[in-house]
Amino acid sequence: MKFTHKKANTLLLIKILFIIQIHYTFPQNIKLGSELLFEKKYDELANKKIGILCNNASRDSKGNHIIENFLDANITPKKIFTPEHGFHTNFKAGQYVSDDSVFGIPAISLYGKYRKPTKSMLEELDLIIIDLQDIGIRSYTYISSMYYMMQACAENNKKVIVLDRPNPLGGLIIDGNIPEPGIKSFVCIVPIPYVYGLTIGELALMINDEGWLSQDLGQELKCQLEIIKLENWKRWMQWEDTGLAWHPTSPNIPTVDAIRGAAMIGIYGELQIFNIAIGKAVPFQYISYKNMKAKEIMQYFNSLDNYGVECTETYNNRFNLSQDLNNPNSLFLMFNITNLFTPYKSGIKLIYAIRKFNPEIFKTNMKKSAVSMFKKVTGSNTFFDKLLVAELNELLEFASNGIENYIQIRKKYLIYSL
């Protein structure tokens, strides 16, 4: 009965989203936090020594980069800080990023020797501005870089201004388990669902006010935090509803559809037994492996209630995606995803279907490092074992662990209405 209740709640959410969307037109003339910054805070900025955590996707609705906007306003930031993938968002996932110089300004990597800014990096600065386009997925490390920047600023008495941006997945969909107690890593930095339904500004408020900056430090920490809010953004909006152009945030997130696919199957790529089109033109939108029983998997998956996700059987004769590279006619599955879906649960249903028709793939000798990374991104030491033997209902129940409590906490930090 418990699962049925949650399933009913999901259906209700989908209906609400559909009703809202058909009553609105777009573009909605969204104003980003970065565009409102100079309108609201110019006098404060003009005489400050400023550091900016940003990358190449930190652009306004006209495509202008935040650093260019600062320079045009005759304000030269003292330092740039960059997250994973570097300033130009061209480094591969997990690749070490060295310090650099951008626009003649020192660019300090927070995905190289250091993940957390040191006291010496911050001591000459008065103010830190964070302008990162998040994707609404817990394992995406930009929120981890924000977390450590906020923590360092709390320790060194530096003000933080977060320039808010839309969550590409919208502000309503919440899906995937809360991390188990004691699990924390750079791909699982705070106890939120895998798809958490907040803007990066709302998440910053939650991190600060819930006391999460104090974790593992033995002292109470809270930074001086200000959010420059979006104008005209509503919770029901996903990226296409904003009218904004998408600037790739990393090599494998070239489009918003890649985000939807990553939310659905990204965690399973960590097991290194599936080809999920990483490095191809369509990352996270296909899945394949040798001897895949694609037709049976497709038919079973599509028979389930998938709330906006459908699999299509296709062939390895165009994108060369299959691991069976010598066979151009090998099968793989493509995902047709609408913006009304529950990605984490859909991914579980897909993997369950794969296990049903190709159980042998889960009996391969997976690398310990791959399983360890899977546990980190899922925030669970138990989910991997469940995945191998549990029935579908039990797996879906796991995907809702902690969500009800999270929703209650989340209410305190919602800046935007429907």
Protein Blocks (a to p, Z undefined) as FASTA:
>chain_A
ZZmmmmmmmmmmmmmmmmmmmmpccdehiacfklmmmmmmmmmmmmcccdddddfklccf
kopafklmmmmnopacfbdcddehijnopacehiacddddeehiacddfbbfbmbdcfkl
mmmpcbdcdddddehiaklmklmmmmmmmmmmmmnopacdddddddfkbjmbcgdjddde
hiacfklmbccdfbloiafklmmmmmmmnopmmgonlpacdddddddddehiafklcfkl
nopacddfbfklmbfklmmmmmmmmmmmmnopacehioiabehiaccdehiafklmmmmm
mmpceehpacddddfflnomafblmlmkbccddddddfbdcfklmmmmmmmmmmmmmmml
mmpccdfklmmmmmmmnopaklmmmmmmpcfklmmmmmmgoklmmmmmmmmmmmbdZZ
